[in-house]
Amino acid sequence: MGFLEKVPQLDDVIARLECAEHLEELQTIIEWLRDHYAVDDMVYHWVSSNGTQYGCGTYDPKWVARYLEKGYLRIDPVVIGCYQRFHPVDWKRLDWSGKAARAFMKDAMAHGVGHQGYSIPIRGPNGQFALFTMSHSCDDDQWNSFTELNRRDLILLAHYFNQTALMLEPGRKPEPTQPLSPREVETMTLLAVGYSRAQVAETLAISEHTLRVYIESARFKLGAMNTTHAVARAMARGQIVV
């Protein structure tokens, strides 16, 4: 599969995630995703409010062991940078100027981690924080084309992946869900299939101001940080079907 091809279809990913019955199955799914997106590595890592951690991914086990042994979590510019942000982060935009950060990157690359990276921060319920990351070795133009082509799907994919991990967490209680109004369902559905806000407003024969009201109301009910997050949560909870 070509590196710059937009694959796989989001519906295929969702179907696989919905079939998962145990956390361990997410490792197989993330390996499948890595292969289909044709990147060097793909990783998912969560930290809950009580410090519980879970991760799966395709990094070399030697690098994972070294990361833990060296306590790199405390200095990793990707973790630090993403914790301060809500939107996807290209590694090139992070602060690598410090001596520790440069040494960390040198060590990572020596263990096979690509110099290009794209990480999506995720905030879950009760203080949960997670990262969904892709890394690869290629030039800047190729990487920029890849992230631009796949950005929207990767954001949705990250939130689906996190939602599945939370659902499979042992002993987890389901979150209460506020129902969306019919207009909010229509709005979220059209946004999910790729309509712009102007197109949604025109399709529903409403003003863009009224549309913003529906979007903000749905976002509040879903506990979402932004519109993309709201769409992902509505789909993951079955409140809209695309």
PALUMMAR-760455 format. One record per residue (C-alpha): residue number from 1; x, y, z. Coordinates in pm, 1 decimal. Example, Ala and Ser with C-alpha at 12.3 -4.5 7.8 and 13.67 -1.06 7.14 Angstrom:
REM PALUMMAR-760455
+-----+----------+----------+----------+
!   i !       px !       py !       pz !
+-----+----------+----------+----------+
!   1 !   1230.0 !   -450.0 !    780.0 !
!   2 !   1367.0 !   -106.0 !    714.0 !
+-----+----------+----------+----------+
This chain:
REM PALUMMAR-760455
+-----+----------+----------+----------+
!   i !       px !       py !       pz !
+-----+----------+----------+----------+
!   1 !      0.0 !      0.0 !      0.0 !
!   2 !    143.6 !    339.1 !    -95.1 !
!   3 !    252.6 !    576.5 !    180.3 !
!   4 !     51.1 !    867.3 !     40.6 !
!   5 !   -266.5 !    673.3 !    -30.5 !
!   6 !   -563.2 !    746.7 !    193.8 !
!   7 !   -629.0 !    409.4 !    356.6 !
!   8 !   -797.9 !    226.9 !    514.2 !
!   9 !  -1166.1 !    322.3 !    502.7 !
!  10 !  -1281.8 !    454.5 !    838.8 !
!  11 !  -1578.5 !    215.2 !    834.5 !
!  12 !  -1338.5 !    -81.1 !    818.4 !
!  13 !  -1149.1 !     45.9 !   1122.5 !
!  14 !  -1467.9 !    108.1 !   1319.7 !
!  15 !  -1593.5 !   -240.9 !   1238.0 !
!  16 !  -1271.7 !   -397.3 !   1368.6 !
!  17 !  -1279.3 !   -187.6 !   1685.4 !
!  18 !  -1643.6 !   -273.6 !   1749.8 !
!  19 !  -1558.8 !   -644.2 !   1728.3 !
!  20 !  -1281.7 !   -618.7 !   1989.4 !
!  21 !  -1370.3 !   -792.7 !   2314.7 !
!  22 !  -1041.4 !   -757.1 !   2506.6 !
!  23 !   -777.0 !   -484.7 !   2539.9 !
!  24 !   -516.2 !   -724.5 !   2401.8 !
!  25 !   -693.3 !   -723.2 !   2063.5 !
!  26 !   -605.2 !   -355.0 !   2016.8 !
!  27 !   -243.1 !   -457.0 !   1958.4 !
!  28 !   -344.5 !   -658.8 !   1652.6 !
!  29 !   -560.2 !   -371.8 !   1526.7 !
!  30 !   -285.2 !   -111.6 !   1562.5 !
!  31 !    -40.4 !   -338.5 !   1375.7 !
!  32 !   -297.6 !   -370.2 !   1096.7 !
!  33 !   -340.2 !      7.6 !   1088.3 !
!  34 !     36.0 !     63.7 !   1076.4 !
!  35 !     62.8 !   -168.4 !    777.5 !
!  36 !   -230.5 !    -13.3 !    592.3 !
!  37 !   -112.9 !    343.5 !    643.4 !
!  38 !    236.1 !    225.6 !    545.7 !
!  39 !    410.5 !    417.5 !    824.4 !
!  40 !    703.3 !    291.0 !   1030.7 !
!  41 !    518.6 !    294.8 !   1362.3 !
!  42 !    184.2 !    362.9 !   1525.7 !
!  43 !    131.7 !    383.7 !   1901.7 !
!  44 !   -155.8 !    438.2 !   2147.0 !
!  45 !    -87.2 !    523.6 !   2512.6 !
!  46 !   -323.1 !    627.1 !   2790.8 !
!  47 !   -272.8 !    752.0 !   3145.4 !
!  48 !   -573.6 !    763.0 !   3377.3 !
!  49 !   -622.7 !   1010.7 !   3662.1 !
!  50 !   -508.7 !    749.6 !   3917.2 !
!  51 !   -186.7 !    685.3 !   3727.5 !
!  52 !   -292.6 !    360.8 !   3559.7 !
!  53 !   -127.1 !    323.5 !   3219.1 !
!  54 !   -202.0 !    115.6 !   2913.3 !
!  55 !    -30.5 !    110.1 !   2578.1 !
!  56 !     -7.8 !    -77.8 !   2252.3 !
!  57 !    193.8 !    -12.7 !   1942.3 !
!  58 !    467.6 !   -115.6 !   1704.9 !
!  59 !    783.7 !     36.7 !   1851.3 !
!  60 !   1076.2 !   -201.4 !   1898.2 !
!  61 !   1037.2 !   -365.7 !   2244.3 !
!  62 !   1399.0 !   -266.9 !   2316.5 !
!  63 !   1305.1 !     99.8 !   2272.4 !
!  64 !    995.6 !     59.5 !   2492.8 !
!  65 !   1208.4 !    -99.1 !   2766.0 !
!  66 !   1471.0 !    174.8 !   2738.2 !
!  67 !   1204.5 !    447.7 !   2744.9 !
!  68 !   1071.0 !    308.6 !   3072.1 !
!  69 !   1413.9 !    242.2 !   3218.6 !
!  70 !   1533.5 !    598.0 !   3150.1 !
!  71 !   1211.3 !    758.9 !   3271.5 !
!  72 !   1176.8 !    938.6 !   2939.5 !
!  73 !    809.0 !   1010.6 !   3008.6 !
!  74 !    924.8 !   1309.2 !   3218.6 !
!  75 !   1123.2 !   1474.1 !   2937.8 !
!  76 !    959.0 !   1347.9 !   2618.7 !
!  77 !    876.0 !   1665.9 !   2418.9 !
!  78 !    589.2 !   1482.7 !   2247.6 !
!  79 !    415.2 !   1396.8 !   2576.2 !
!  80 !    486.9 !   1738.8 !   2728.8 !
!  81 !    383.1 !   1926.5 !   2415.0 !
!  82 !     63.9 !   1729.8 !   2359.9 !
!  83 !    -43.2 !   1759.7 !   2724.2 !
!  84 !    -47.5 !   2137.4 !   2671.9 !
!  85 !   -252.4 !   2116.4 !   2351.1 !
!  86 !   -589.8 !   1995.2 !   2227.2 !
!  87 !   -515.5 !   1970.2 !   1856.0 !
!  88 !   -294.8 !   1726.8 !   1659.7 !
!  89 !     74.5 !   1804.5 !   1680.3 !
!  90 !    341.9 !   1760.1 !   1415.8 !
!  91 !    667.0 !   1680.6 !   1595.9 !
!  92 !    849.7 !   1948.6 !   1397.5 !
!  93 !    644.9 !   2211.8 !   1581.9 !
!  94 !    755.3 !   2094.4 !   1926.5 !
!  95 !   1042.3 !   2237.2 !   2129.1 !
!  96 !   1351.3 !   2022.1 !   2069.7 !
!  97 !   1598.7 !   2293.9 !   2164.9 !
!  98 !   1692.7 !   2160.2 !   2508.9 !
!  99 !   1992.9 !   1934.5 !   2558.8 !
! 100 !   1778.8 !   1659.2 !   2715.8 !
! 101 !   1525.3 !   1673.4 !   2431.5 !
! 102 !   1795.9 !   1647.3 !   2165.4 !
! 103 !   1959.8 !   1355.1 !   2346.5 !
! 104 !   1620.1 !   1187.7 !   2374.3 !
! 105 !   1553.1 !   1220.1 !   1999.9 !
! 106 !   1901.8 !   1091.2 !   1916.5 !
! 107 !   1841.8 !    786.3 !   2136.5 !
! 108 !   1495.6 !    730.8 !   1984.6 !
! 109 !   1629.3 !    741.7 !   1628.5 !
! 110 !   1909.6 !    504.3 !   1724.6 !
! 111 !   1635.9 !    259.1 !   1826.7 !
! 112 !   1452.6 !    292.1 !   1493.9 !
! 113 !   1198.9 !    566.9 !   1570.4 !
! 114 !   1134.2 !    783.9 !   1263.4 !
! 115 !   1222.4 !   1152.4 !   1274.7 !
! 116 !    877.8 !   1253.1 !   1146.7 !
! 117 !    584.4 !   1223.7 !   1383.3 !
! 118 !    220.5 !   1322.0 !   1426.3 !
! 119 !     50.9 !   1286.8 !   1764.9 !
! 120 !   -314.4 !   1336.2 !   1854.7 !
! 121 !   -389.0 !   1423.6 !   2220.4 !
! 122 !   -712.3 !   1283.2 !   2361.5 !
! 123 !   -890.6 !   1383.9 !   2682.2 !
! 124 !  -1124.5 !   1120.4 !   2818.2 !
! 125 !  -1352.4 !   1110.0 !   3121.3 !
! 126 !  -1229.0 !   1149.3 !   3479.8 !
! 127 !   -894.6 !   1300.6 !   3391.3 !
! 128 !   -786.5 !   1038.0 !   3139.2 !
! 129 !   -519.2 !   1153.4 !   2892.5 !
! 130 !   -413.0 !    955.4 !   2587.0 !
! 131 !   -193.9 !    993.8 !   2280.6 !
! 132 !   -234.4 !    837.2 !   1937.7 !
! 133 !     89.0 !    867.4 !   1741.2 !
! 134 !    229.9 !    786.6 !   1397.6 !
! 135 !    600.0 !    813.5 !   1313.4 !
! 136 !    792.6 !    761.0 !    993.7 !
! 137 !   1119.1 !    832.8 !    812.3 !
! 138 !   1070.0 !   1048.2 !    501.6 !
! 139 !   1124.3 !   1404.7 !    383.9 !
! 140 !    916.4 !   1698.6 !    504.4 !
! 141 !    711.9 !   1733.6 !    185.3 !
! 142 !    605.0 !   1369.1 !    191.5 !
! 143 !    511.4 !   1387.0 !    558.9 !
! 144 !    318.0 !   1711.0 !    516.2 !
! 145 !    123.9 !   1555.0 !    227.1 !
! 146 !     48.7 !   1242.6 !    431.4 !
! 147 !    -78.8 !   1432.1 !    737.5 !
! 148 !   -282.4 !   1673.7 !    527.5 !
! 149 !   -442.6 !   1389.2 !    331.2 !
! 150 !   -527.0 !   1179.7 !    637.6 !
! 151 !   -566.5 !   1438.5 !    915.9 !
! 152 !   -942.7 !   1422.9 !    957.2 !
! 153 !   -963.3 !   1043.2 !    951.9 !
! 154 !   -671.3 !   1009.6 !   1191.4 !
! 155 !   -838.9 !   1239.9 !   1445.1 !
! 156 !  -1161.0 !   1037.6 !   1430.1 !
! 157 !   -964.3 !    713.2 !   1438.6 !
! 158 !   -774.1 !    824.2 !   1750.4 !
! 159 !  -1096.6 !    899.6 !   1935.4 !
! 160 !  -1259.3 !    571.6 !   1828.4 !
! 161 !   -950.8 !    383.4 !   1942.0 !
! 162 !   -957.4 !    557.6 !   2279.3 !
! 163 !  -1330.2 !    501.4 !   2319.0 !
! 164 !  -1282.8 !    129.8 !   2253.1 !
! 165 !   -994.6 !    108.6 !   2500.7 !
! 166 !  -1208.3 !    276.3 !   2767.7 !
! 167 !  -1502.0 !     45.5 !   2700.9 !
! 168 !  -1274.2 !   -258.9 !   2735.3 !
! 169 !  -1109.8 !   -133.7 !   3054.6 !
! 170 !  -1183.3 !   -391.3 !   3328.1 !
! 171 !  -1448.7 !   -277.6 !   3577.0 !
! 172 !  -1534.2 !     38.5 !   3385.9 !
! 173 !  -1880.8 !    187.4 !   3435.0 !
! 174 !  -2050.6 !    326.4 !   3122.8 !
! 175 !  -2079.6 !    704.9 !   3094.2 !
! 176 !  -2430.2 !    853.7 !   3109.6 !
! 177 !  -2534.8 !    976.1 !   2766.5 !
! 178 !  -2750.6 !   1281.5 !   2699.3 !
! 179 !  -2969.3 !   1234.5 !   2392.1 !
! 180 !  -2921.7 !   1467.8 !   2096.6 !
! 181 !  -3218.7 !   1650.0 !   1946.8 !
! 182 !  -3325.9 !   1554.8 !   1593.1 !
! 183 !  -3168.0 !   1874.9 !   1455.0 !
! 184 !  -2843.4 !   1804.3 !   1642.3 !
! 185 !  -2838.3 !   1452.0 !   1497.8 !
! 186 !  -2884.1 !   1589.4 !   1147.0 !
! 187 !  -2610.3 !   1846.8 !   1201.7 !
! 188 !  -2358.2 !   1597.5 !   1341.4 !
! 189 !  -2438.0 !   1343.7 !   1067.8 !
! 190 !  -2378.6 !   1590.4 !    784.3 !
! 191 !  -2054.1 !   1710.0 !    942.9 !
! 192 !  -1945.0 !   1347.9 !    982.4 !
! 193 !  -1985.4 !   1274.9 !    611.4 !
! 194 !  -1768.2 !   1574.0 !    523.3 !
! 195 !  -2006.0 !   1865.0 !    465.5 !
! 196 !  -1870.4 !   2211.0 !    541.7 !
! 197 !  -2063.3 !   2429.4 !    785.8 !
! 198 !  -2196.5 !   2635.5 !    495.7 !
! 199 !  -2317.0 !   2319.8 !    318.5 !
! 200 !  -2483.0 !   2189.9 !    635.9 !
! 201 !  -2663.0 !   2521.8 !    689.2 !
! 202 !  -2780.9 !   2523.3 !    327.7 !
! 203 !  -2896.6 !   2158.8 !    342.7 !
! 204 !  -3093.6 !   2218.4 !    662.8 !
! 205 !  -3221.4 !   2557.0 !    537.7 !
! 206 !  -3096.2 !   2740.8 !    847.0 !
! 207 !  -2852.6 !   3025.7 !    906.1 !
! 208 !  -2491.7 !   2956.1 !   1001.3 !
! 209 !  -2561.2 !   3130.2 !   1334.0 !
! 210 !  -2839.5 !   2880.0 !   1410.5 !
! 211 !  -2610.6 !   2600.0 !   1298.6 !
! 212 !  -2347.1 !   2713.3 !   1550.1 !
! 213 !  -2609.0 !   2689.4 !   1824.1 !
! 214 !  -2685.4 !   2327.3 !   1730.9 !
! 215 !  -2315.0 !   2239.0 !   1712.7 !
! 216 !  -2234.7 !   2397.9 !   2049.3 !
! 217 !  -2534.8 !   2231.4 !   2212.7 !
! 218 !  -2431.9 !   1889.5 !   2076.9 !
! 219 !  -2071.4 !   1948.9 !   2179.0 !
! 220 !  -2179.8 !   2031.0 !   2535.4 !
! 221 !  -2402.9 !   1722.2 !   2561.1 !
! 222 !  -2122.6 !   1501.3 !   2429.7 !
! 223 !  -1858.1 !   1653.0 !   2655.7 !
! 224 !  -1645.7 !   1725.2 !   2348.6 !
! 225 !  -1357.3 !   1970.5 !   2314.2 !
! 226 !  -1437.4 !   2072.3 !   1957.1 !
! 227 !  -1657.6 !   1983.8 !   1661.5 !
! 228 !  -1438.6 !   1698.8 !   1536.4 !
! 229 !  -1432.4 !   1547.7 !   1884.2 !
! 230 !  -1812.9 !   1583.6 !   1905.8 !
! 231 !  -1860.2 !   1399.1 !   1576.4 !
! 232 !  -1626.2 !   1121.7 !   1692.6 !
! 233 !  -1808.0 !   1081.5 !   2023.7 !
! 234 !  -2153.0 !   1085.6 !   1863.7 !
! 235 !  -2046.5 !    811.3 !   1622.7 !
! 236 !  -1870.2 !    605.6 !   1888.7 !
! 237 !  -2180.4 !    616.5 !   2111.1 !
! 238 !  -2414.4 !    525.8 !   1826.9 !
! 239 !  -2601.1 !    857.1 !   1843.8 !
! 240 !  -2537.5 !    913.2 !   1473.3 !
! 241 !  -2484.7 !    653.8 !   1203.0 !
! 242 !  -2283.6 !    732.1 !    891.8 !
+-----+----------+----------+----------+
